[in-house]
Amino acid sequence: MTQSAMRPPAGDAPRAARRHAPRQQGQDTVPASQLAVLRDMLEQQRRFRLDQLAQLQAAEPTGQLANGDREITDSLVTGARAALRDVVDALQRMDDGRYGSCRRCGAALEIARLEVLPQVSLCMPCQRDDQSEPPDG
């Protein structure tokens, strides 16, 4: 059997796996000093989202616009819960030692990306793939 016949076709591998080398076990992706700064940012975001949810849940729209206000409030609550979930997940990845790596392909996330979005869990190629996939249905 020839060497090329033994290799699976490139189309069989997931797109993200073809773009990245797997992360080696135990490889530090985020320096400890930077990790502390990012943890502080995530903790601040967590407090903000908890306060935001408390305020939204305490607000009771009244009057003629109550139904429209309720829809807006429900939408804001849904978004705040999703954002809080992302932040809590990032903090859990820090505690588990998985923070700074793409959750899909294992590639190291760029520090600059983490500084802007410390809750991010996907590298840019996997994020693009994720956004291009049709929603489940």
Residue, then its C-alpha position, 0 to 999 in steps of 0.5 A: m500500500t502506498q503512503s498516500a493510500m494510507r493517509p485519510p483524505a484531507g476532507d475527512a479531518p475536521r476543519a479546525a484540526r487541519r489548521h492547528a497543531p494540537r496543544q501539548q499536554g501541560q503547555d502553559t499558554v498564559p503567563a501567571s502574571q497575565l492570568a491574574v489580570l485576566r481573572d480580575m477582569l472576569e471577576q469584575q464582569r461576573r459581579f457586573r452581570l450578577d448586579q445587572l440580572a438583579q436589577l433587571q429581575a427587580a424591575e417591574p414594568t407597569g402601564q400601557l407599555a408593560n408588555g413591550d417592556r417585558e419583552i425587552t427586559d426578557s431579552l436583556v435577561t437572556g443576554a445577561r445570563a448568556a454572558l454570565r455563563d461565558v464568564v463563569d465557564a472561563l473562570q472554571r477553565m482557569d481553575d481546571g488549568r484549561y484557560g487560554s486554549c481553544r476548547r475545540c482544537g486545543a490551540a493556544l488563544e492569543i493573549a491580545r484576544l484574551e485581553v479584549l474578551p477574557q471569556v472567549s473559549l475559541c480561537m479565531p478559526c474555530q470561531r469562524d467555523d462556529q459562526s458559519e455552521p447552520p444552527d441546530g434545528 
